[in-house]
Amino acid sequence: MTMVGAAAGGVDIDYGGAIGVDTDQLRDVGARMLTVAAQYGDVRAAIGRAQAHIASAPQAFPRVDVGALQRSGERAGALAAEVESACTGTLLMADAFEVVELRAQAEALALTDAAAAAALQARADRMIAGDERLGEMADWLVAGWKEQRFEGLGSQYDMNGALPPVFLSGAWVGVALGLGKIRPGAILKGVADPVRVTPVATSAPAAATSLASAFRRMPAGQAQVAVEKYTMTDGASRYVAYVKGTQNSQLRESGKQEPWDLKSNVELYRGDNAASYQATLDALAAAGAEAGDQVDVVAYSQGGMIAARLSMQSEFDVAMQMTAGSPNEPTLSDDQTLLQLRHSDDVFSALAAGGSPEGTGSPDSFTATRVGDPLPGLQDLTLRTHALDTYIETAEMVDASVDPRAEALDGYWQELGEAVTIERTEFYAERTK
């Protein structure tokens, strides 16, 4: 479900897109409500039987307030009707969410699997044919998502009206180019610039214990990638990669020594191979990760685009992906979990164009959203809302929330903490041409 406002420390936690809940869970709630309605109905019937019994022998029950008994029965009947009505609405909303999901999935598959796309669309059409209200409700859900996904971008430092269009540019680019959501089957094109990856620091830390502590483990100094190798009690190895954001944003130095630059940003966003992605693959290989190994990813900004490609096209098994301020959103399978931190006033996060109406990943996936910097001022010019420190504050809010998906993360940290040994290596990468 969604934790809103102060209840979640200012963070909204949901499944992402227009789908705020797991439709299976919503239907389960509806079924439970129907059971409650039936129980109220049983109570009403029992009171009715008691009334009839008393009416047939009033002298045997002189102290019974028949009027109060009748009112109790009427109240039980009214409650049964109210709960049943709420149940009907809940199940209807679950169907509307499913129509949104089916339509979005069909659109995503249209270019890669026309038959599967047509089957999904036909299923949505059959649902709407059974209850035409579903089409209108699905349209309403998507329209609401589209209207709210960029809320906050236009309310930053105004400078006499000159700056809001600049802040909104990320949203315009993401929507116009349609590159914010990586579609199923999409792989990077071309060949990346050659890179050299060098280990620059090693350590043996304890495992991360929270989402905020994980994002604090980004490599230090010039290193752009850190890889932690976990040797578990059964001897198996698993890995967690920490991938930084852009390290050099100067246009005149784009394409030179630093792989985490504007050139790689543009290449990754438009679907081309990039030196930073190749360097991340090389760092994982140097740390001992092989095809089929479990590699979880914690990534910030440009690192989020690298993480998306690792989860969608690499030979690694990426079961868990945590990103902050990523300019795009991957399309993951239902056995991959995606945790996204997004600020509604972050121009770079807005490049993802809100992701997609149907959300993505396993039922445990979620997007945590808040206004990163609610007060307009000169600090907006420094893009503080995109800063890693600001996203770590958001991660702390998620850690403190009582949302069941956020609380479920405790199991993940405990699992990492069971490792026998942890070997951490930080890598520095550079272009070699």
C-alpha beads as a LAMMPS data file, in Angstrom:
LAMMPS data file: protein, C-alpha beads

433 atoms
432 bonds

1 atom types
1 bond types

-500.0 500.0 xlo xhi
-500.0 500.0 ylo yhi
-500.0 500.0 zlo zhi

Masses

1 110.0

Atoms # bond

1 1 1 0.000 0.000 0.000
2 1 1 1.016 3.630 0.073
3 1 1 2.463 5.509 3.010
4 1 1 1.680 9.189 2.555
5 1 1 2.942 12.407 4.061
6 1 1 3.840 12.525 7.728
7 1 1 2.836 8.898 8.212
8 1 1 5.926 7.878 6.285
9 1 1 8.124 10.812 7.226
10 1 1 7.204 12.734 4.075
11 1 1 7.813 9.795 1.705
12 1 1 5.226 8.155 -0.552
13 1 1 5.938 4.446 -0.986
14 1 1 4.097 2.595 -3.730
15 1 1 4.572 0.118 -6.537
16 1 1 5.350 2.858 -9.023
17 1 1 3.427 4.311 -11.946
18 1 1 -0.354 4.312 -11.801
19 1 1 -0.336 0.970 -9.982
20 1 1 -0.161 1.876 -6.314
21 1 1 -0.822 -1.623 -4.987
22 1 1 -0.354 -5.295 -5.786
23 1 1 -3.598 -6.318 -7.505
24 1 1 -3.448 -9.833 -6.018
25 1 1 -3.192 -8.359 -2.528
26 1 1 -6.050 -5.985 -3.306
27 1 1 -8.248 -8.874 -4.394
28 1 1 -7.288 -10.752 -1.234
29 1 1 -8.442 -7.749 0.799
30 1 1 -11.708 -7.761 -1.147
31 1 1 -12.237 -11.458 -0.438
32 1 1 -11.601 -10.923 3.275
33 1 1 -14.078 -8.044 3.304
34 1 1 -16.695 -10.310 1.706
35 1 1 -16.166 -12.774 4.567
36 1 1 -16.718 -9.977 7.090
37 1 1 -19.900 -8.922 5.269
38 1 1 -21.172 -12.488 5.466
39 1 1 -20.453 -12.590 9.211
40 1 1 -22.432 -9.392 9.750
41 1 1 -25.227 -10.996 7.746
42 1 1 -25.095 -14.039 10.045
43 1 1 -25.319 -11.736 13.061
44 1 1 -28.363 -10.011 11.542
45 1 1 -30.028 -13.364 10.921
46 1 1 -29.280 -14.566 14.471
47 1 1 -30.782 -11.409 15.948
48 1 1 -33.848 -11.904 13.731
49 1 1 -34.284 -15.422 15.033
50 1 1 -33.933 -14.195 18.613
51 1 1 -36.568 -11.516 17.953
52 1 1 -38.986 -14.061 16.581
53 1 1 -38.426 -16.381 19.546
54 1 1 -39.018 -13.583 22.048
55 1 1 -42.089 -12.364 20.184
56 1 1 -43.594 -15.848 20.383
57 1 1 -43.202 -16.015 24.162
58 1 1 -42.894 -12.440 25.558
59 1 1 -43.771 -13.544 29.084
60 1 1 -40.619 -15.678 29.199
61 1 1 -38.362 -12.707 28.460
62 1 1 -39.908 -9.764 30.318
63 1 1 -36.643 -7.851 30.691
64 1 1 -35.521 -7.962 27.037
65 1 1 -35.693 -4.615 25.228
66 1 1 -37.188 -5.789 21.963
67 1 1 -36.798 -2.351 20.410
68 1 1 -33.051 -2.262 21.170
69 1 1 -32.715 -5.775 19.813
70 1 1 -34.423 -4.758 16.605
71 1 1 -32.157 -1.719 16.228
72 1 1 -29.081 -3.920 16.734
73 1 1 -30.294 -6.214 13.976
74 1 1 -30.877 -3.313 11.652
75 1 1 -27.395 -1.972 12.401
76 1 1 -25.812 -5.355 11.710
77 1 1 -27.690 -5.509 8.404
78 1 1 -26.537 -1.998 7.469
79 1 1 -22.922 -2.889 8.279
80 1 1 -23.183 -6.001 6.124
81 1 1 -24.413 -3.881 3.208
82 1 1 -21.689 -1.263 3.731
83 1 1 -18.878 -3.819 3.844
84 1 1 -20.275 -5.658 0.830
85 1 1 -20.400 -2.386 -1.107
86 1 1 -16.822 -1.590 -0.121
87 1 1 -15.810 -5.096 -1.188
88 1 1 -17.398 -4.585 -4.602
89 1 1 -15.521 -1.313 -5.014
90 1 1 -12.231 -2.882 -3.938
91 1 1 -12.526 -5.736 -6.428
92 1 1 -13.541 -3.284 -9.149
93 1 1 -10.458 -1.160 -8.437
94 1 1 -8.259 -4.267 -8.589
95 1 1 -9.673 -5.017 -12.039
96 1 1 -9.050 -1.409 -13.135
97 1 1 -5.423 -1.653 -11.993
98 1 1 -5.095 -4.893 -13.970
99 1 1 -6.459 -3.233 -17.120
100 1 1 -3.857 -0.472 -16.746
101 1 1 -1.145 -3.089 -16.344
102 1 1 -2.306 -5.179 -19.308
103 1 1 -2.501 -2.159 -21.608
104 1 1 0.949 -0.927 -20.604
105 1 1 2.511 -4.369 -20.988
106 1 1 0.911 -4.750 -24.404
107 1 1 2.338 -1.395 -25.492
108 1 1 5.794 -2.334 -24.203
109 1 1 5.774 -5.658 -26.067
110 1 1 4.362 -4.295 -29.329
111 1 1 7.795 -3.913 -30.960
112 1 1 9.344 -7.162 -29.744
113 1 1 6.479 -9.680 -29.518
114 1 1 3.374 -8.649 -31.444
115 1 1 1.522 -11.877 -30.651
116 1 1 2.038 -11.544 -26.902
117 1 1 1.071 -7.866 -27.075
118 1 1 -2.149 -8.720 -28.925
119 1 1 -3.015 -11.414 -26.362
120 1 1 -2.583 -8.981 -23.467
121 1 1 -4.657 -6.319 -25.199
122 1 1 -7.378 -8.871 -25.965
123 1 1 -7.485 -9.830 -22.288
124 1 1 -7.889 -6.177 -21.288
125 1 1 -10.639 -5.769 -23.898
126 1 1 -12.508 -8.795 -22.536
127 1 1 -12.371 -7.380 -19.009
128 1 1 -13.757 -4.049 -20.229
129 1 1 -16.463 -5.804 -22.235
130 1 1 -17.559 -7.493 -19.005
131 1 1 -17.780 -4.162 -17.155
132 1 1 -17.403 -0.997 -19.232
133 1 1 -16.653 1.013 -16.070
134 1 1 -13.178 -0.545 -16.073
135 1 1 -12.075 1.309 -19.194
136 1 1 -13.043 4.672 -17.741
137 1 1 -11.413 3.888 -14.397
138 1 1 -8.186 2.753 -16.080
139 1 1 -8.099 5.963 -18.126
140 1 1 -8.644 7.966 -14.946
141 1 1 -5.791 6.195 -13.121
142 1 1 -3.310 6.818 -15.943
143 1 1 -4.414 10.432 -16.342
144 1 1 -3.874 11.019 -12.629
145 1 1 -0.423 9.456 -12.791
146 1 1 0.541 11.603 -15.780
147 1 1 -0.653 14.748 -14.045
148 1 1 1.212 14.084 -10.790
149 1 1 4.473 12.485 -11.971
150 1 1 6.272 15.830 -12.419
151 1 1 4.713 17.610 -9.463
152 1 1 7.412 19.696 -7.805
153 1 1 9.568 20.497 -10.845
154 1 1 7.798 23.769 -11.567
155 1 1 7.769 25.011 -7.974
156 1 1 11.468 25.604 -7.437
157 1 1 13.412 28.866 -7.488
158 1 1 11.553 31.064 -9.952
159 1 1 13.981 33.880 -10.925
160 1 1 11.144 35.884 -12.475
161 1 1 9.816 32.879 -14.356
162 1 1 13.085 32.005 -16.083
163 1 1 13.963 28.810 -14.226
164 1 1 10.840 26.602 -14.061
165 1 1 11.134 25.791 -17.797
166 1 1 14.727 24.687 -17.154
167 1 1 13.704 22.407 -14.296
168 1 1 10.841 20.996 -16.381
169 1 1 13.177 20.242 -19.279
170 1 1 13.950 16.783 -17.917
171 1 1 10.263 15.901 -17.993
172 1 1 9.873 17.234 -21.529
173 1 1 12.901 15.292 -22.784
174 1 1 11.788 12.062 -21.114
175 1 1 8.269 12.273 -22.505
176 1 1 9.207 13.487 -25.997
177 1 1 11.956 10.926 -26.621
178 1 1 10.263 8.056 -24.833
179 1 1 13.621 6.856 -23.487
180 1 1 12.861 7.004 -19.770
181 1 1 11.498 3.448 -19.735
182 1 1 13.749 0.691 -21.103
183 1 1 11.478 -1.637 -23.047
184 1 1 11.655 -5.440 -22.883
185 1 1 14.331 -6.896 -25.131
186 1 1 16.152 -3.584 -25.605
187 1 1 19.939 -3.974 -25.474
188 1 1 22.753 -1.462 -25.777
189 1 1 23.913 -0.820 -29.338
190 1 1 27.436 -0.333 -30.628
191 1 1 30.821 -0.716 -28.977
192 1 1 31.962 1.138 -25.893
193 1 1 35.126 3.203 -25.735
194 1 1 38.042 1.060 -24.459
195 1 1 38.665 1.330 -20.728
196 1 1 41.198 0.212 -18.152
197 1 1 40.008 -0.777 -14.669
198 1 1 42.400 -0.721 -11.714
199 1 1 41.754 -1.813 -8.112
200 1 1 42.679 1.069 -5.800
201 1 1 41.473 -0.039 -2.350
202 1 1 40.517 -3.224 -0.537
203 1 1 38.821 -3.801 2.803
204 1 1 36.762 -6.310 4.797
205 1 1 33.716 -4.399 6.058
206 1 1 30.647 -5.647 7.840
207 1 1 27.508 -5.968 5.725
208 1 1 25.207 -3.007 5.194
209 1 1 22.301 -2.962 7.641
210 1 1 19.889 -0.496 6.022
211 1 1 19.029 1.246 2.775
212 1 1 20.727 4.444 3.919
213 1 1 23.894 2.611 4.959
214 1 1 23.985 0.909 1.568
215 1 1 23.961 4.231 -0.288
216 1 1 26.680 5.513 2.052
217 1 1 28.948 2.738 0.738
218 1 1 29.524 4.407 -2.613
219 1 1 33.272 4.240 -3.410
220 1 1 35.451 7.061 -2.143
221 1 1 37.706 9.451 -4.030
222 1 1 38.216 8.863 -7.751
223 1 1 36.969 5.271 -7.658
224 1 1 33.679 4.867 -9.504
225 1 1 32.742 1.255 -8.678
226 1 1 33.022 -0.866 -5.559
227 1 1 32.349 -4.601 -5.570
228 1 1 31.748 -6.600 -2.412
229 1 1 32.168 -10.370 -2.547
230 1 1 30.143 -12.264 0.054
231 1 1 31.147 -15.819 0.879
232 1 1 28.119 -17.466 2.478
233 1 1 27.995 -20.282 5.033
234 1 1 27.437 -22.885 2.292
235 1 1 30.552 -21.710 0.426
236 1 1 28.595 -19.959 -2.331
237 1 1 29.639 -16.487 -3.473
238 1 1 27.409 -13.519 -4.182
239 1 1 28.221 -9.911 -4.959
240 1 1 26.959 -6.389 -4.385
241 1 1 28.125 -3.639 -6.754
242 1 1 28.032 0.038 -5.807
243 1 1 28.004 2.313 -8.839
244 1 1 28.501 6.066 -8.665
245 1 1 26.881 8.831 -10.642
246 1 1 28.503 11.274 -13.079
247 1 1 32.018 12.258 -11.990
248 1 1 32.797 14.883 -14.617
249 1 1 29.957 16.939 -16.064
250 1 1 32.101 19.417 -18.012
251 1 1 31.148 19.410 -21.681
252 1 1 34.660 20.222 -22.913
253 1 1 36.052 17.109 -21.186
254 1 1 33.324 14.781 -22.382
255 1 1 34.727 11.639 -23.991
256 1 1 38.182 12.039 -22.472
257 1 1 39.731 10.135 -19.566
258 1 1 36.757 9.948 -17.162
259 1 1 34.200 7.278 -18.251
260 1 1 31.509 8.584 -15.877
261 1 1 30.956 11.740 -17.925
262 1 1 28.351 13.435 -20.103
263 1 1 29.248 11.265 -23.101
264 1 1 28.391 8.096 -21.187
265 1 1 25.247 9.765 -19.839
266 1 1 23.956 10.487 -23.332
267 1 1 25.005 7.094 -24.695
268 1 1 23.310 5.132 -21.925
269 1 1 20.143 7.209 -22.051
270 1 1 19.661 6.766 -25.788
271 1 1 20.553 3.045 -25.635
272 1 1 24.178 3.007 -26.804
273 1 1 27.037 1.146 -25.173
274 1 1 29.114 3.330 -22.876
275 1 1 32.553 3.244 -21.294
276 1 1 31.081 3.426 -17.785
277 1 1 28.939 0.335 -18.367
278 1 1 31.876 -1.607 -19.770
279 1 1 34.055 -0.506 -16.855
280 1 1 31.436 -1.810 -14.416
281 1 1 31.402 -5.192 -16.165
282 1 1 35.210 -5.286 -16.051
283 1 1 35.242 -4.386 -12.347
284 1 1 32.815 -7.203 -11.556
285 1 1 34.939 -9.663 -13.527
286 1 1 38.074 -8.477 -11.743
287 1 1 36.349 -9.043 -8.395
288 1 1 35.620 -12.647 -9.380
289 1 1 31.995 -12.456 -10.516
290 1 1 31.133 -14.919 -13.273
291 1 1 28.128 -15.507 -15.510
292 1 1 25.171 -16.718 -13.455
293 1 1 26.452 -15.325 -10.156
294 1 1 24.083 -13.258 -8.055
295 1 1 25.062 -9.606 -8.349
296 1 1 22.905 -7.069 -6.556
297 1 1 23.359 -3.395 -7.392
298 1 1 23.189 -0.146 -5.435
299 1 1 23.438 2.790 -7.826
300 1 1 23.074 6.543 -7.969
301 1 1 22.249 8.803 -10.944
302 1 1 24.198 7.600 -14.030
303 1 1 24.889 4.448 -12.032
304 1 1 21.139 3.774 -12.150
305 1 1 21.281 3.508 -15.945
306 1 1 24.210 1.096 -15.600
307 1 1 22.265 -0.938 -13.041
308 1 1 19.293 -1.109 -15.412
309 1 1 21.430 -2.685 -18.112
310 1 1 23.089 -5.086 -15.675
311 1 1 19.660 -6.349 -14.644
312 1 1 18.253 -6.570 -18.183
313 1 1 21.091 -7.732 -20.417
314 1 1 24.155 -8.866 -18.475
315 1 1 24.986 -12.506 -17.759
316 1 1 24.695 -11.894 -14.023
317 1 1 21.678 -12.776 -11.900
318 1 1 20.555 -9.364 -10.634
319 1 1 17.860 -10.153 -8.087
320 1 1 17.991 -6.880 -6.144
321 1 1 18.515 -3.394 -7.566
322 1 1 18.438 -0.182 -5.526
323 1 1 18.688 3.139 -7.337
324 1 1 18.544 6.811 -6.415
325 1 1 17.804 9.563 -8.921
326 1 1 18.154 7.301 -11.947
327 1 1 17.323 8.908 -15.336
328 1 1 15.516 5.775 -16.476
329 1 1 13.613 2.747 -15.293
330 1 1 14.269 -0.859 -16.359
331 1 1 11.643 -3.444 -17.199
332 1 1 12.260 -6.285 -14.767
333 1 1 10.757 -9.735 -14.381
334 1 1 8.633 -10.704 -11.400
335 1 1 11.588 -12.409 -9.688
336 1 1 13.686 -9.231 -9.690
337 1 1 13.164 -6.572 -7.031
338 1 1 13.605 -2.883 -7.855
339 1 1 13.741 -0.230 -5.135
340 1 1 13.724 3.287 -6.539
341 1 1 14.309 6.528 -4.648
342 1 1 12.987 9.500 -6.592
343 1 1 12.510 13.187 -5.863
344 1 1 9.605 14.811 -7.658
345 1 1 11.671 18.011 -8.010
346 1 1 14.785 16.279 -9.408
347 1 1 15.289 17.208 -13.075
348 1 1 17.486 14.152 -13.726
349 1 1 15.048 11.705 -12.164
350 1 1 12.367 13.352 -14.318
351 1 1 14.181 12.042 -17.409
352 1 1 12.595 8.687 -16.552
353 1 1 9.235 10.342 -17.403
354 1 1 7.612 8.723 -14.403
355 1 1 8.672 5.261 -15.514
356 1 1 5.587 3.419 -16.685
357 1 1 1.944 3.122 -15.607
358 1 1 2.286 -0.560 -14.742
359 1 1 5.387 -0.339 -12.537
360 1 1 8.006 -3.070 -12.776
361 1 1 9.676 -5.927 -10.915
362 1 1 8.526 -8.268 -8.179
363 1 1 5.620 -7.539 -5.810
364 1 1 8.259 -6.485 -3.249
365 1 1 9.449 -3.701 -5.550
366 1 1 8.595 -0.131 -4.669
367 1 1 9.253 3.488 -5.526
368 1 1 9.796 5.919 -2.648
369 1 1 9.063 9.492 -3.698
370 1 1 9.220 12.839 -1.947
371 1 1 9.990 16.482 -2.643
372 1 1 13.749 16.557 -2.142
373 1 1 13.963 20.289 -1.452
374 1 1 10.553 21.759 -0.626
375 1 1 11.746 25.352 -0.117
376 1 1 12.444 27.397 -3.287
377 1 1 15.722 29.303 -3.148
378 1 1 19.162 29.784 -4.642
379 1 1 20.113 26.272 -3.534
380 1 1 17.902 25.006 -6.388
381 1 1 20.566 26.262 -8.791
382 1 1 23.015 23.738 -7.305
383 1 1 20.507 20.900 -7.953
384 1 1 20.649 19.950 -4.284
385 1 1 17.562 17.810 -4.734
386 1 1 19.642 15.474 -6.933
387 1 1 22.556 15.251 -4.491
388 1 1 23.428 11.829 -3.085
389 1 1 23.257 13.204 0.466
390 1 1 19.668 14.305 -0.153
391 1 1 18.773 10.847 -1.430
392 1 1 20.408 9.295 1.636
393 1 1 18.007 11.390 3.732
394 1 1 15.180 9.838 1.729
395 1 1 16.629 6.373 2.321
396 1 1 16.643 7.088 6.059
397 1 1 12.936 7.939 5.844
398 1 1 12.258 4.658 4.075
399 1 1 14.223 2.781 6.741
400 1 1 12.058 4.417 9.409
401 1 1 8.735 3.718 7.661
402 1 1 6.317 0.954 8.623
403 1 1 5.429 0.069 5.046
404 1 1 5.619 -3.749 4.842
405 1 1 7.804 -3.649 1.724
406 1 1 10.293 -1.367 3.443
407 1 1 10.253 -3.548 6.537
408 1 1 10.808 -6.634 4.369
409 1 1 14.238 -5.246 3.531
410 1 1 15.354 -6.242 7.026
411 1 1 15.445 -9.836 5.806
412 1 1 17.766 -8.869 2.955
413 1 1 20.244 -7.128 5.274
414 1 1 20.139 -10.065 7.693
415 1 1 20.891 -12.444 4.838
416 1 1 23.959 -10.417 3.825
417 1 1 25.026 -10.292 7.465
418 1 1 25.229 -14.098 7.550
419 1 1 28.239 -14.061 5.207
420 1 1 31.373 -15.749 6.536
421 1 1 33.637 -13.208 4.838
422 1 1 33.173 -9.973 2.925
423 1 1 35.849 -8.719 0.553
424 1 1 35.415 -5.188 -0.811
425 1 1 37.404 -3.792 -3.719
426 1 1 37.117 -0.275 -5.096
427 1 1 37.992 0.281 -8.740
428 1 1 39.134 3.295 -10.733
429 1 1 38.362 3.257 -14.458
430 1 1 39.692 5.413 -17.271
431 1 1 39.338 5.558 -21.029
432 1 1 42.458 4.389 -22.835
433 1 1 42.036 6.029 -26.209

Bonds

1 1 1 2
2 1 2 3
3 1 3 4
4 1 4 5
5 1 5 6
6 1 6 7
7 1 7 8
8 1 8 9
9 1 9 10
10 1 10 11
11 1 11 12
12 1 12 13
13 1 13 14
14 1 14 15
15 1 15 16
16 1 16 17
17 1 17 18
18 1 18 19
19 1 19 20
20 1 20 21
21 1 21 22
22 1 22 23
23 1 23 24
24 1 24 25
25 1 25 26
26 1 26 27
27 1 27 28
28 1 28 29
29 1 29 30
30 1 30 31
31 1 31 32
32 1 32 33
33 1 33 34
34 1 34 35
35 1 35 36
36 1 36 37
37 1 37 38
38 1 38 39
39 1 39 40
40 1 40 41
41 1 41 42
42 1 42 43
43 1 43 44
44 1 44 45
45 1 45 46
46 1 46 47
47 1 47 48
48 1 48 49
49 1 49 50
50 1 50 51
51 1 51 52
52 1 52 53
53 1 53 54
54 1 54 55
55 1 55 56
56 1 56 57
57 1 57 58
58 1 58 59
59 1 59 60
60 1 60 61
61 1 61 62
62 1 62 63
63 1 63 64
64 1 64 65
65 1 65 66
66 1 66 67
67 1 67 68
68 1 68 69
69 1 69 70
70 1 70 71
71 1 71 72
72 1 72 73
73 1 73 74
74 1 74 75
75 1 75 76
76 1 76 77
77 1 77 78
78 1 78 79
79 1 79 80
80 1 80 81
81 1 81 82
82 1 82 83
83 1 83 84
84 1 84 85
85 1 85 86
86 1 86 87
87 1 87 88
88 1 88 89
89 1 89 90
90 1 90 91
91 1 91 92
92 1 92 93
93 1 93 94
94 1 94 95
95 1 95 96
96 1 96 97
97 1 97 98
98 1 98 99
99 1 99 100
100 1 100 101
101 1 101 102
102 1 102 103
103 1 103 104
104 1 104 105
105 1 105 106
106 1 106 107
107 1 107 108
108 1 108 109
109 1 109 110
110 1 110 111
111 1 111 112
112 1 112 113
113 1 113 114
114 1 114 115
115 1 115 116
116 1 116 117
117 1 117 118
118 1 118 119
119 1 119 120
120 1 120 121
121 1 121 122
122 1 122 123
123 1 123 124
124 1 124 125
125 1 125 126
126 1 126 127
127 1 127 128
128 1 128 129
129 1 129 130
130 1 130 131
131 1 131 132
132 1 132 133
133 1 133 134
134 1 134 135
135 1 135 136
136 1 136 137
137 1 137 138
138 1 138 139
139 1 139 140
140 1 140 141
141 1 141 142
142 1 142 143
143 1 143 144
144 1 144 145
145 1 145 146
146 1 146 147
147 1 147 148
148 1 148 149
149 1 149 150
150 1 150 151
151 1 151 152
152 1 152 153
153 1 153 154
154 1 154 155
155 1 155 156
156 1 156 157
157 1 157 158
158 1 158 159
159 1 159 160
160 1 160 161
161 1 161 162
162 1 162 163
163 1 163 164
164 1 164 165
165 1 165 166
166 1 166 167
167 1 167 168
168 1 168 169
169 1 169 170
170 1 170 171
171 1 171 172
172 1 172 173
173 1 173 174
174 1 174 175
175 1 175 176
176 1 176 177
177 1 177 178
178 1 178 179
179 1 179 180
180 1 180 181
181 1 181 182
182 1 182 183
183 1 183 184
184 1 184 185
185 1 185 186
186 1 186 187
187 1 187 188
188 1 188 189
189 1 189 190
190 1 190 191
191 1 191 192
192 1 192 193
193 1 193 194
194 1 194 195
195 1 195 196
196 1 196 197
197 1 197 198
198 1 198 199
199 1 199 200
200 1 200 201
201 1 201 202
202 1 202 203
203 1 203 204
204 1 204 205
205 1 205 206
206 1 206 207
207 1 207 208
208 1 208 209
209 1 209 210
210 1 210 211
211 1 211 212
212 1 212 213
213 1 213 214
214 1 214 215
215 1 215 216
216 1 216 217
217 1 217 218
218 1 218 219
219 1 219 220
220 1 220 221
221 1 221 222
222 1 222 223
223 1 223 224
224 1 224 225
225 1 225 226
226 1 226 227
227 1 227 228
228 1 228 229
229 1 229 230
230 1 230 231
231 1 231 232
232 1 232 233
233 1 233 234
234 1 234 235
235 1 235 236
236 1 236 237
237 1 237 238
238 1 238 239
239 1 239 240
240 1 240 241
241 1 241 242
242 1 242 243
243 1 243 244
244 1 244 245
245 1 245 246
246 1 246 247
247 1 247 248
248 1 248 249
249 1 249 250
250 1 250 251
251 1 251 252
252 1 252 253
253 1 253 254
254 1 254 255
255 1 255 256
256 1 256 257
257 1 257 258
258 1 258 259
259 1 259 260
260 1 260 261
261 1 261 262
262 1 262 263
263 1 263 264
264 1 264 265
265 1 265 266
266 1 266 267
267 1 267 268
268 1 268 269
269 1 269 270
270 1 270 271
271 1 271 272
272 1 272 273
273 1 273 274
274 1 274 275
275 1 275 276
276 1 276 277
277 1 277 278
278 1 278 279
279 1 279 280
280 1 280 281
281 1 281 282
282 1 282 283
283 1 283 284
284 1 284 285
285 1 285 286
286 1 286 287
287 1 287 288
288 1 288 289
289 1 289 290
290 1 290 291
291 1 291 292
292 1 292 293
293 1 293 294
294 1 294 295
295 1 295 296
296 1 296 297
297 1 297 298
298 1 298 299
299 1 299 300
300 1 300 301
301 1 301 302
302 1 302 303
303 1 303 304
304 1 304 305
305 1 305 306
306 1 306 307
307 1 307 308
308 1 308 309
309 1 309 310
310 1 310 311
311 1 311 312
312 1 312 313
313 1 313 314
314 1 314 315
315 1 315 316
316 1 316 317
317 1 317 318
318 1 318 319
319 1 319 320
320 1 320 321
321 1 321 322
322 1 322 323
323 1 323 324
324 1 324 325
325 1 325 326
326 1 326 327
327 1 327 328
328 1 328 329
329 1 329 330
330 1 330 331
331 1 331 332
332 1 332 333
333 1 333 334
334 1 334 335
335 1 335 336
336 1 336 337
337 1 337 338
338 1 338 339
339 1 339 340
340 1 340 341
341 1 341 342
342 1 342 343
343 1 343 344
344 1 344 345
345 1 345 346
346 1 346 347
347 1 347 348
348 1 348 349
349 1 349 350
350 1 350 351
351 1 351 352
352 1 352 353
353 1 353 354
354 1 354 355
355 1 355 356
356 1 356 357
357 1 357 358
358 1 358 359
359 1 359 360
360 1 360 361
361 1 361 362
362 1 362 363
363 1 363 364
364 1 364 365
365 1 365 366
366 1 366 367
367 1 367 368
368 1 368 369
369 1 369 370
370 1 370 371
371 1 371 372
372 1 372 373
373 1 373 374
374 1 374 375
375 1 375 376
376 1 376 377
377 1 377 378
378 1 378 379
379 1 379 380
380 1 380 381
381 1 381 382
382 1 382 383
383 1 383 384
384 1 384 385
385 1 385 386
386 1 386 387
387 1 387 388
388 1 388 389
389 1 389 390
390 1 390 391
391 1 391 392
392 1 392 393
393 1 393 394
394 1 394 395
395 1 395 396
396 1 396 397
397 1 397 398
398 1 398 399
399 1 399 400
400 1 400 401
401 1 401 402
402 1 402 403
403 1 403 404
404 1 404 405
405 1 405 406
406 1 406 407
407 1 407 408
408 1 408 409
409 1 409 410
410 1 410 411
411 1 411 412
412 1 412 413
413 1 413 414
414 1 414 415
415 1 415 416
416 1 416 417
417 1 417 418
418 1 418 419
419 1 419 420
420 1 420 421
421 1 421 422
422 1 422 423
423 1 423 424
424 1 424 425
425 1 425 426
426 1 426 427
427 1 427 428
428 1 428 429
429 1 429 430
430 1 430 431
431 1 431 432
432 1 432 433
